Amino acid sequence: MTPFAFVFPGQGSQAVGMLDAWAGHPAVAAAVQEASDALGEDVGRLIAEGPKEALALTTNTQPVMLVAGVAAYRAWRAEGGAEPAVMAGHSLGEYSALVAAGSMSLADAAPLVRFRAQAMQEAVPVGAGAMAAILGLDAQQVIEGCAEAARTFGTNTGEVVEAVNFNDPMQTVIAGSKAAVDKACEVLKAKGARRALPLPVSAPFHSSLMKPAAERLKERLAATPLAAPRVPVINNIEAKAESDPARIRAALYEQAFGPVRWVECVRAMKGLGVRNVVECGPGKVLAGMVRRIDPELNGAAVYDPATLAEVKELLA
């Protein structure tokens, strides 16, 4: 079998009922129960019934997306799906990848990502930060435009805007203080951006404004048991795989206030001989990004029993 990769989505792919198609699957039910026990609440009911507004709260979104990705992976393995050669996850999805790779347990990861979400939300008051997706400019142009926008505020103003998610060669997400993000959108549209799309998020994730959250997360990570992954996991911050638990912790800490280098992560997988990159969990956002990053790669997705069967056939 040609080497293939599994990748796990982060916030934004959640939806009420996203596990309905797996109803009755023992591996999925067991994953949901494990997370529910760890969090002391009925995660399955939240996923099945919502409401949408509750699911969209960062403190809920992060645990439910973790569970959904891990549940889909466990269903894949339970149905005879092969182990991938390498894994990665986009932002929060890195935690799903580490659970799937055996580096941490779901019971430890679920409360950890809820803590991460709370720390991120508390780091910047709601409404003070913002994020936007910039389409149609390359990453360097976006970086330069952010710097230009920040300079308009002068020094020591607290206004920050940075490129934080390098999603594909012509899509970069920016984040920071709301005024600076708004200014950067103006600057980047003037430079030729096709769109500057504000994102419906409650905090400027992966920006330097998240450093206070990262410091709190660092303490929690130090107390979380971690092992060397059974399958290499390419991290977001350096786009490379680490086997030393101390380095894995450091990468998760840095990821909280540093950029998601997704383009580099996908290219690193290709460098390992991967030609098929399979998104594991709700949606197929990452599968689409894979094809835009490198047309030689095939992006696929496992999000229900039907797509699981299709991907097994694809990889056979």
Buried (B, 14 or more C-beta within 10 A) or exposed (E): EEBBBBBBBBBBBBBBEBBEBBEEBEBBBBBBBBBBEBBEBEBBEBBBEBEEEBBBEBBBBBBBBBBBBBBBBBBBEBBEBEBBBBBBBBBBBBBBBBBBBEBBBBBBBBBBBBBBBBBBBEBBEEEBBBBBBBBBBEBEBBBBBBBBBBEBBEEEEEBBBBBBBBBBBBBBBBBBBBBBBBBBBBBBBEBEBEBBBEBEBBBBBBBBBBEBBBBBBBEBBEEBEBBEBEBBBBBBBBBBBBEEBEBBBBBBBBBBBBBBBBBBBBBBBBEEEBBBBBBBBBBBBBBBBBBBBBEEBBBBBBBBBEBBEBBBEEBE
